[in-house]
Amino acid sequence: MLRKLGRKYASTAVGAITLLTVVGGAALYSSQIAVEMLVQGQTESRGRAFADFLLDQKGQLDALLTGISRTSDAEVDARTASKAAGLLTFSVFDKSGREVFTPRSMQQEWLLRERPGGTATGASLSADYIAKPGPWIVVEGLGGPRPTAILPLERNGERIGFLSASPNMTAAIDRFESVVRLIAISLLCAAAVAVGGPAAMVFLRRRRIDQANERIEFLDNFDPLTHLLNRKRFQEETDRILATTRATRERTALWAISVVGLSEINSGMGQQTGDDLLRAIAERIGRVIDKNDLFGRVSGGDFRLLQRNKPSGAEPINRLAQTIRQSLAVPIEIAGHVIVPKLSIGVALAPDHGRTFSDLARHADLAQAVERETRTGFYTIFEPSMDVEAHRRRRIEHEMRMALRSGRFELFYQPIVGAQDAVPKGFEALIRLPDGQGGYISPAQFIPIAEARDLMKPISDWVIEESIRAVSRWPEPLYVSINLSPAQFRDDDLVQLIGATLQRYGVAGRRLQIEVVETLLLERSDPVLHQLRGLKDLGISIAMDDFGTGYSSLGYLWRFPFDTVKIDQSFMLAFEAGEANVPQILETIISLAHNLGMRVTTEGVETAEQARMLAQLNCDSLQGFHFARPKPLSQLDMLADAPSKSPAERAA
C-alpha cells in the first residue's frame, strides 16, 4: 500500500518534494539535514556552473585575477552571469588564496551594493583549502541563509585561482522547511521503507531539472556563441529604455552592424573560423563601447548596439564609429588565417527616426543597405529620403523577379559599325526591363539593385541564352557582344555555360564577344583571367569595356591578351565640350592597342564630326546614336540600320 502511494506521489512535483522530505527524515532522523542536502546540492550546482562560465571567458577571468587589464566589460559580464546563476555575490581569489575581486561585501553593510571596479575585503582562504590537491568543492554555511561554495579554478590541469559563490537560498529554504514541518512527523516512519527508492530518483531528477532550467534561462536571454544579449532580450531591453527616454528626453542611437563576407569565410575557412571571428569582433567592440550601452548579437554576423546618453549631433556617432574601426584594424589570426574584419554599419537616431525598437531597427537596416551599396564611408546615418528610396528599390526588385519568372526582360541591339565604311560588324545586346506601364526602367537603376539582391547571375544567364539564340539567326559574319556582370564569374561555371549554349544553337565562338570592365579584374583577378582564357579557347572575342576610366587599365592590357578595347563614351563628351588634347589622347590609345594586336571600338559617337575624327585616327569600329539607337530584335534590320555612306562622306 505504502509503495503504491510512494510511486503515486513521485509522479508529481509536489509528490517529489514530499518523498524527498520523508526519505531524508527517515534516513538522517532530522529535517534540518534534509534541508542541508537540498542547499548543498543547489549551492554546488550553481557554484560549478558559474566557475565553468568564468573559465570559458579566458580574457575576462584573467583580468579579474590580475587586475592589470581589467575593463568594465569584464566586470559587467561577470555580474550579469552571476545574476543569471542566482548568486547573491561571489569572490575571486588568486592561487595564493588572496581575494582579488568581489562585486559586493557580505562583511560590511555599507558595501552591500555593487560597486564599479568591485572591491576586495582583504579576506583569504585557509591554508587547508590552498594545499588541497585535485578538483574539489566545499560548501560552507549550510545552516545559515547564505551558503557558500568554494572550489579551485583550474585550466588545462593548472590551478590559476579559487572561487567562492553564494547563491540566494532563502526562499528555497523557507519553502522546503515548511513542507518538512507539515509532513515529517506523520509520514516519517511509514514512508521511509516504502518510498525510499522513488524519492531518491525524484531528488536526482529534480537536480537535473534545476540545472536544465538554468541553462534554458541563459539561452533565453543570451547568445550562446558570444554571450551577448540575444535578439529577444535586446529588443525587450531596448523598448524598456526607449519607454523611459520619453520622460527623461535621453537621446539614443540604434546601430545595425554586419560582418561583411562572413559567408565566404565560413565556406572557405570553416564554420569554426567564422565562429571564432564573431567572438573576437564581439570582444573588440565590447571593449570600446560605454558600459551603459546595450550590445547584442541578433543573428549570424549581425549585431545590434544601442548607444545611450548620446549628445545631439553626429559627432558622438562619428567618434564611436572611428573607435570601432580602429579596434578592428589590427588583423585577427585564427587557425593560421589572418583576417582583417570589415563591417557595414547603419545608424538610426531616437527619437528623430522612431520611438520603438521596430521603427529604429527598420531605419537602421535601411541605412546599412545604403552603406553596403554606396560604400561612402564606415557607416551611414538614416535619412527620411531613404524610405522613399527603399520603396522604389523594392518595387524595382519586384519587377525584376516577376520578369525572371515570366520572361518579361527584353534585349535591345545597337549596331557596331566599321569606322571606314559604316557597315555593321555586329550588335551589342543591351538588357531592358519593362515598367509595366508601357515604358522601361533604366539599367542604371535596376542593375545596382540586381547586384545587391544576387539577381545578376540569373539575369546574365538569360542574356547569354537569348543573345546566342538571336545571333544564330543572323547572317555570317555578324557577331553579338554582351556585357557580363562580376557575379557571372563567381561560380567558375561560365566557360561551361557559354560553351554548352553555343553548341546547343550551333553558333561558332567567333560570333560572340564578351565585354568586361576593369573593376571585375580588380576584384578577383586570377580566377577571372583563368575563365577569360577558357572563353578565348572557345574562339570567343574578349573586349575591355569603358577603357580609359580606371587607374590600371594599361596594366591589364599586357596581363591578358584582349581582342578589343572599347573606348569609353566620356571621351566623346569631352571632345564635344572642346577640351584640349582629346584627339591626341585617342590617337595614343588607338596606336597602343594596334601595336598590341588589338582592335579598337569607340562608344558614344553621336555626331558626324566625331565619326570623321575617329575614322582619320584609324579607329576600327564605332558605336553610338549617330548610327542607330538600340532597338528590339523585332525592329532590327541588319542592312537598313547602317548608313549608306561612310562617316567621312556623311561629314563632307
C-alpha positions in Angstrom: 0.0 0.0 0.0 2.7 2.5 1.0 4.9 1.6 -2.0 1.9 2.3 -4.3 1.4 5.6 -2.5 5.1 6.4 -2.9 5.1 5.8 -6.7 1.9 7.9 -7.0 3.5 10.9 -5.2 6.8 10.6 -7.1 5.0 11.2 -10.4 4.2 14.9 -9.5 6.4 17.8 -8.5 4.7 18.2 -5.1 5.0 14.4 -4.5 8.7 14.5 -5.3 9.3 17.2 -2.7 7.1 15.2 -0.2 9.0 12.0 -0.9 12.4 13.7 -0.7 11.4 15.1 2.7 10.2 11.8 4.1 13.2 9.8 2.9 15.5 12.4 4.2 13.8 12.4 7.6 13.9 8.6 7.8 17.5 8.3 6.7 19.0 11.2 8.7 16.5 11.5 11.6 16.4 15.2 11.1 14.5 17.5 8.8 17.4 20.0 9.1 19.8 17.5 7.5 17.3 17.1 4.6 17.3 20.9 4.1 21.1 20.9 4.2 21.2 18.3 1.5 19.0 20.4 -0.8 21.0 23.5 -0.1 24.3 21.7 -0.6 23.2 20.3 -3.9 21.9 23.7 -5.2 25.0 25.5 -4.0 27.4 23.0 -5.6 25.4 23.1 -8.9 25.4 26.9 -9.1 29.0 27.3 -8.0 30.2 24.8 -10.6 28.1 26.4 -13.4 29.5 29.9 -12.6 33.1 28.6 -12.4 32.6 27.0 -15.8 31.4 30.3 -17.2 34.4 32.2 -15.9 36.8 29.6 -17.2 35.2 29.9 -20.7 35.8 33.6 -20.6 39.6 33.4 -20.6 40.4 37.1 -21.0 37.8 38.3 -18.6 38.8 35.8 -15.8 42.5 36.7 -16.3 41.5 40.4 -16.0 39.7 39.7 -12.7 42.6 37.6 -11.4 45.4 40.1 -12.3 43.6 43.4 -12.5 46.2 44.6 -14.9 44.0 44.9 -18.0 40.6 44.8 -16.3 37.8 46.5 -18.1 34.3 47.4 -17.1 33.0 44.9 -19.6 34.7 42.0 -17.8 33.1 43.1 -14.6 29.7 43.7 -16.2 29.7 40.3 -17.9 30.7 38.6 -14.7 28.0 40.4 -12.7 25.4 39.6 -15.4 26.3 35.9 -15.4 26.2 35.7 -11.6 22.7 37.2 -11.5 21.6 34.7 -14.2 23.0 31.9 -11.9 21.0 33.2 -9.0 24.1 34.3 -6.9 24.0 36.9 -4.2 27.7 37.5 -4.5 30.9 35.9 -5.5 34.7 36.3 -4.9 37.7 35.5 -7.0 40.9 34.6 -5.2 44.4 34.2 -6.8 46.2 31.0 -6.5 47.8 32.0 -3.2 44.2 32.3 -1.7 44.1 36.1 -1.5 40.8 37.7 -2.5 41.3 40.0 -5.6 37.8 40.8 -6.7 34.2 40.8 -5.4 31.3 42.9 -6.5 29.9 43.3 -3.0 30.9 42.6 0.5 28.9 40.4 2.9 31.1 41.6 5.8 30.5 45.3 5.6 26.9 46.5 5.4 27.9 49.7 3.7 29.4 47.7 0.8 26.3 45.6 0.2 25.6 47.5 -3.1 27.6 46.6 -6.2 30.4 49.0 -6.9 32.1 49.8 -10.2 35.6 48.3 -10.1 34.4 45.8 -7.4 36.1 45.7 -4.0 38.4 43.5 -2.0 37.9 43.0 1.7 41.3 41.5 2.5 39.8 38.0 3.0 41.9 35.0 2.2 41.3 31.2 2.1 42.6 28.9 4.7 45.9 27.0 4.1 43.9 23.7 4.1 42.0 24.8 1.0 45.1 26.1 -0.8 47.0 22.9 -0.2 44.1 20.6 -1.1 45.0 18.8 -4.4 42.9 18.0 -7.4 39.4 19.2 -8.2 37.1 19.6 -5.2 34.2 21.7 -4.0 33.3 22.5 -0.4 30.0 24.1 0.8 30.3 26.3 3.9 27.4 27.8 6.0 24.8 25.2 5.3 22.9 26.1 8.4 22.7 29.8 7.5 20.9 32.0 5.0 23.9 32.4 2.7 25.7 29.0 2.0 28.9 29.4 0.0 30.5 27.0 -2.4 34.4 27.2 -2.5 36.3 25.4 -5.3 39.5 25.8 -7.2 39.7 27.3 -10.8 41.8 25.0 -13.0 42.7 25.5 -16.7 44.5 22.7 -18.6 45.3 20.9 -15.4 46.9 24.0 -13.8 45.3 25.8 -10.8 45.0 29.5 -11.5 42.9 30.6 -8.6 39.8 29.9 -6.4 36.2 30.9 -6.5 33.6 31.4 -3.7 29.9 31.7 -4.8 27.0 32.4 -2.6 23.5 31.7 -4.1 20.4 33.2 -2.7 18.7 30.2 -1.0 16.5 32.0 1.5 13.2 31.4 -0.5 14.0 27.8 -1.3 15.0 27.0 2.3 11.7 28.6 3.6 9.6 26.6 1.2 11.4 23.4 1.9 11.3 23.8 5.7 7.5 24.5 5.5 7.0 21.2 3.7 9.2 19.4 6.2 7.3 20.7 9.2 3.9 19.8 7.9 4.6 16.2 6.8 7.7 15.0 8.5 6.1 13.8 11.7 3.1 12.0 10.1 5.0 10.3 7.3 8.5 9.9 8.6 8.3 6.3 9.8 5.7 4.9 7.4 7.2 6.2 4.1 10.9 5.6 5.0 10.7 2.0 3.8 8.0 2.3 1.2 9.2 5.2 -0.9 13.0 5.5 -0.3 13.8 4.4 -3.9 11.3 6.7 -5.7 12.2 9.7 -3.6 15.9 9.3 -4.3 15.1 9.2 -8.1 13.0 12.3 -7.7 15.8 14.1 -5.9 18.3 13.3 -8.6 15.7 14.2 -11.3 15.0 17.5 -9.6 18.6 18.4 -9.6 18.9 17.7 -13.3 15.7 19.7 -14.0 17.2 22.7 -12.0 20.4 22.5 -14.0 18.5 22.3 -17.2 16.3 25.3 -16.2 19.3 27.4 -15.5 20.7 26.6 -18.9 17.3 27.3 -20.6 17.1 30.6 -18.8 20.6 31.6 -20.0 19.8 30.6 -23.6 16.5 32.5 -23.4 18.4 35.8 -22.8 21.9 35.4 -24.2 23.6 34.4 -27.4 25.5 31.1 -26.6 28.3 31.9 -29.0 29.3 35.4 -27.8 27.4 35.6 -24.5 25.9 38.9 -25.7 22.2 39.7 -25.4 20.2 37.7 -27.9 17.6 39.2 -30.3 14.6 38.8 -27.9 16.4 40.2 -24.8 18.0 43.0 -26.7 14.6 44.1 -28.2 13.0 43.9 -24.7 15.7 46.0 -23.1 15.7 48.5 -25.9 12.0 49.0 -25.8 12.2 49.4 -22.0 14.9 52.1 -22.3 13.1 53.9 -25.1 9.9 54.0 -23.0 11.8 55.8 -20.2 13.5 58.2 -22.6 10.2 59.8 -23.4 10.2 61.2 -19.9 13.9 61.7 -19.5 14.5 63.0 -23.0 17.6 60.9 -23.3 18.9 60.7 -26.9 19.9 57.3 -28.1 21.1 55.7 -31.4 20.5 52.2 -32.7 23.3 50.7 -34.7 22.9 47.8 -37.2 26.3 46.2 -37.6 27.0 43.4 -40.0 30.2 41.5 -40.7 31.0 41.7 -44.4 31.9 38.5 -46.2 31.1 36.1 -43.3 29.6 33.5 -45.6 32.7 33.4 -47.7 34.8 33.0 -44.5 32.6 30.1 -43.3 32.7 28.4 -46.7 36.4 29.0 -47.4 37.9 28.6 -43.9 35.4 26.6 -42.0 32.5 27.3 -39.7 34.7 27.2 -36.6 36.9 30.0 -38.0 33.8 32.1 -38.6 32.5 31.5 -35.0 35.9 32.5 -33.6 35.9 35.6 -35.7 32.5 36.6 -34.4 33.7 36.1 -30.8 36.8 38.2 -31.5 34.7 41.0 -33.1 32.2 41.0 -30.3 35.0 41.2 -27.7 36.8 44.1 -29.5 33.6 46.1 -29.9 32.6 45.4 -26.4 35.8 46.8 -25.1 35.3 50.2 -26.7 31.6 50.9 -26.1 30.2 52.6 -23.0 29.3 50.2 -20.1 25.8 51.6 -20.2 25.3 50.8 -23.9 23.4 47.7 -24.9 25.2 45.2 -27.2 23.7 42.1 -28.7 24.1 39.5 -31.5 20.8 39.1 -33.3 21.7 36.5 -36.0 24.6 35.2 -38.0 27.1 38.1 -38.5 24.5 40.7 -37.4 24.9 42.7 -34.2 22.8 45.5 -32.6 24.2 48.3 -30.5 22.1 50.8 -28.5 24.2 53.9 -27.9 22.9 55.6 -24.8 23.3 59.2 -23.4 24.2 60.5 -26.8 24.6 64.2 -27.2 22.8 65.8 -30.1 24.5 65.8 -33.5 26.5 63.3 -35.5 29.9 63.8 -33.8 29.4 61.3 -31.0 28.4 58.7 -33.6 31.4 59.5 -35.7 33.8 59.2 -32.7 32.4 55.8 -31.7 32.5 54.6 -35.3 36.1 55.6 -35.7 37.0 53.9 -32.4 35.3 50.7 -33.5 37.1 51.0 -36.8 40.5 51.4 -35.2 39.8 48.4 -32.8 39.2 46.2 -35.8 42.1 47.5 -37.9 44.5 45.1 -36.2 44.4 41.7 -38.1 42.9 38.7 -36.2 44.8 35.4 -36.5 42.6 32.4 -36.3 43.8 28.8 -37.1 46.6 30.1 -39.3 44.4 32.6 -41.1 45.0 36.3 -40.8 41.7 38.2 -41.1 41.0 42.0 -41.1 37.3 42.2 -40.3 35.1 44.5 -42.4 31.8 45.9 -41.1 28.8 47.6 -42.6 27.0 49.9 -40.2 23.7 51.8 -40.4 22.5 54.1 -37.6 19.1 55.4 -36.7 18.5 58.1 -34.1 15.8 58.2 -31.4 13.5 60.0 -31.2 14.3 61.5 -34.6 13.8 58.3 -36.6 11.5 56.4 -34.3 10.4 55.7 -30.7 10.3 51.9 -30.8 12.8 49.2 -31.5 11.0 48.0 -34.6 11.0 51.5 -36.2 14.6 52.2 -35.3 15.7 48.7 -36.5 14.0 49.1 -39.8 15.6 52.5 -40.4 19.0 51.4 -39.3 18.7 48.4 -41.7 17.9 50.9 -44.5 20.9 53.0 -43.7 23.0 49.9 -43.6 21.8 48.8 -47.0 22.7 52.2 -48.4 26.2 51.9 -46.9 26.7 48.4 -48.4 25.8 49.6 -51.9 27.4 53.1 -51.9 30.5 52.4 -49.6 30.6 56.2 -48.8 32.3 55.5 -45.5 32.4 53.2 -42.5 28.8 53.9 -41.5 25.7 55.7 -42.8 23.1 57.5 -40.7 19.4 57.1 -41.8 17.7 59.9 -43.7 14.0 60.1 -44.3 14.6 60.1 -48.1 15.9 56.5 -47.7 12.3 55.4 -47.0 11.2 56.7 -50.4 14.3 55.2 -52.0 13.7 51.8 -50.2 10.1 51.8 -51.6 11.4 52.5 -55.1 14.1 49.7 -54.8 11.5 47.2 -53.5 9.2 48.0 -56.5 12.1 47.5 -59.0 13.2 44.3 -57.3 9.7 43.0 -57.5 9.6 43.9 -61.2 12.9 42.1 -61.8 11.8 38.9 -60.0 8.5 38.9 -62.0 10.4 39.5 -65.2 12.7 36.5 -64.5 9.7 34.3 -63.7 7.6 35.3 -66.7 10.3 36.1 -69.3 9.5 39.8 -69.4 13.1 41.0 -69.8 13.9 42.3 -73.3 17.1 42.6 -75.3 17.7 45.7 -77.5 20.5 45.7 -80.0 22.7 48.6 -81.1 25.0 48.2 -84.2 28.7 48.3 -84.1 29.9 49.6 -87.5 33.2 49.8 -89.3 34.8 53.3 -88.9 35.7 53.5 -92.6 32.6 52.1 -94.3 29.9 52.3 -91.6 28.9 48.7 -92.4 27.5 46.7 -89.4 30.1 44.3 -88.0 27.9 43.2 -85.1 25.4 44.3 -82.5 25.7 44.9 -78.8 22.9 43.3 -76.7 21.5 45.7 -74.1 19.0 44.5 -71.5 15.8 46.4 -70.8 13.2 45.9 -68.0 9.6 46.9 -68.8 8.0 49.0 -66.1 4.5 47.6 -66.7 3.2 51.0 -67.9 4.5 50.9 -71.5 7.9 52.2 -70.6 11.2 50.8 -69.4 13.2 51.1 -66.2 16.8 52.3 -66.9 19.6 49.7 -66.5 21.4 52.4 -64.4 18.5 51.9 -61.9 17.9 48.2 -61.8 21.4 46.8 -62.4 22.8 48.0 -59.0 19.7 46.6 -57.2 20.1 43.3 -59.1 23.7 43.1 -57.9 22.8 43.9 -54.3 20.0 41.2 -54.3 22.0 38.5 -56.0 19.9 38.6 -59.1 22.7 39.3 -61.7 23.6 35.7 -62.1 20.2 34.5 -63.3 19.8 37.7 -65.4 23.2 37.2 -67.0 22.3 33.6 -67.7 19.2 34.8 -69.5 21.1 37.4 -71.5 23.6 34.7 -72.7 20.9 32.4 -73.8 18.8 35.0 -75.6 21.7 36.7 -77.4 23.2 33.5 -78.6 19.8 32.4 -79.8 19.5 35.7 -81.7 22.9 35.6 -83.4 22.2 32.0 -84.6 19.6 33.5 -87.0 21.8 36.3 -88.3 23.9 36.1 -91.4 27.6 35.5 -91.2 29.9 37.1 -90.1 27.8 39.3 -87.8 28.5 38.8 -84.1 26.8 39.7 -80.9 28.5 41.5 -78.0 27.2 41.0 -74.4 28.2 42.6 -71.1 28.8 40.2 -68.2 28.5 41.1 -64.5 31.2 40.1 -62.0 28.5 37.8 -60.4 28.7 35.6 -63.6 32.3 34.7 -62.7 31.8 33.8 -59.1 30.8 30.1 -59.5 33.5 29.3 -62.1 31.0 27.7 -64.4 30.9 30.5 -67.1 33.0 28.7 -69.7 30.9 25.5 -69.4 27.6 27.5 -69.6 28.6 29.5 -72.7 30.2 26.5 -74.4 27.0 24.5 -73.9 24.8 27.3 -75.2 26.9 27.8 -78.3 26.8 24.1 -79.1 23.0 24.0 -78.5 22.4 26.7 -81.1 25.2 25.7 -83.4 27.0 29.1 -83.1 30.7 29.4 -83.6 32.6 31.1 -80.8 34.0 33.8 -83.1 30.5 35.2 -83.4 30.3 36.1 -79.7 32.1 38.9 -78.0 32.3 39.2 -74.2 32.7 42.7 -72.6 34.2 43.0 -69.2 35.0 46.1 -67.1 38.2 46.8 -65.2 36.6 46.5 -61.7 35.9 42.8 -62.5 39.6 42.2 -62.8 40.4 44.2 -59.7 38.1 42.2 -57.5 39.2 38.6 -58.5 42.0 39.0 -61.0 43.5 35.5 -61.2 40.2 33.4 -61.2 38.6 35.8 -63.7 41.6 35.8 -66.0 41.6 32.0 -65.9 37.9 31.9 -67.1 38.6 34.5 -69.7 41.3 32.4 -71.2 38.9 29.5 -71.2 36.5 31.6 -73.2 39.2 32.5 -75.7 39.9 28.8 -76.2 36.3 28.6 -77.5 37.1 31.2 -80.1 35.2 34.0 -78.3 36.4 37.6 -78.5 37.1 39.4 -75.3 36.8 43.2 -75.0 37.8 45.6 -72.2 34.8 47.9 -71.8 34.9 51.5 -70.6 38.6 51.8 -71.3 40.2 55.0 -70.0 38.0 55.4 -67.0 40.1 53.4 -64.5 43.5 53.7 -63.0 45.2 50.5 -64.1 43.6 49.6 -67.5 47.0 49.7 -69.2 48.4 47.2 -66.8 45.7 44.7 -67.7 46.4 45.1 -71.5 49.6 43.2 -71.1 48.4 40.8 -68.3 45.7 39.4 -70.6 45.6 39.4 -74.4 42.3 41.3 -75.0 41.0 41.2 -78.6 39.2 44.6 -78.5 39.5 47.8 -76.5 36.2 49.8 -76.2 37.0 53.5 -75.5 34.5 55.0 -73.1 31.9 57.5 -74.3 33.3 60.1 -71.9 36.0 60.9 -74.5 33.3 61.9 -77.0 31.6 64.1 -74.4 35.0 65.7 -73.6 35.6 66.2 -77.4 32.2 67.8 -77.8 32.9 70.1 -74.9 36.0 71.4 -76.6 38.5 70.0 -74.1 42.1 70.1 -75.3 44.2 67.2 -76.5 41.3 64.7 -76.8 42.2 63.7 -80.4 45.9 63.3 -79.3 44.9 61.0 -76.4 42.6 59.0 -78.6 45.3 58.6 -81.2 47.7 57.3 -78.5 45.2 54.8 -77.2 44.4 53.5 -80.7 48.1 53.3 -81.7 48.9 51.4 -78.4 46.1 48.9 -78.9 47.1 48.3 -82.6 50.7 47.8 -81.6 49.5 45.1 -79.1 47.4 43.4 -81.8 44.0 44.6 -80.6 41.1 46.3 -82.3 39.5 49.5 -81.1 35.8 50.4 -80.8 34.7 53.8 -79.6 31.4 54.2 -77.8 29.1 57.2 -77.6 29.6 58.5 -81.2 26.7 61.0 -81.7 27.9 63.4 -84.4 29.4 63.2 -87.9 32.4 65.3 -86.7 33.2 62.7 -84.1 32.8 59.9 -86.6 35.1 61.6 -89.1 37.8 62.4 -86.5 37.8 58.7 -85.3 38.0 57.4 -88.9 41.0 59.6 -89.5 42.7 58.2 -86.4 42.2 54.7 -87.8 39.8 53.5 -85.1 38.4 50.2 -86.2 34.7 50.3 -85.1 32.2 52.9 -83.9 29.0 52.7 -81.9 26.5 55.4 -80.9 23.3 57.3 -81.7 24.8 58.8 -84.8 24.4 55.4 -86.5 21.4 53.9 -84.6 19.7 53.8 -81.3 19.2 50.4 -79.6 16.1 48.5 -80.9 14.3 45.3 -80.0 15.0 42.3 -82.2 11.7 42.6 -83.9 12.5 46.0 -85.3 16.1 45.2 -86.3 17.1 45.3 -90.0 20.7 44.2 -90.4 21.2 46.3 -93.5 18.9 49.2 -93.0 20.4 50.1 -89.7 23.7 51.1 -91.3 24.2 54.5 -93.1 24.6 54.3 -96.9 27.7 56.5 -96.8 30.9 56.3 -94.8 31.4 58.6 -91.8 33.8 60.7 -93.8 31.4 61.1 -96.7 28.5 61.9 -94.4 30.6 64.6 -92.7 31.6 66.2 -96.0 
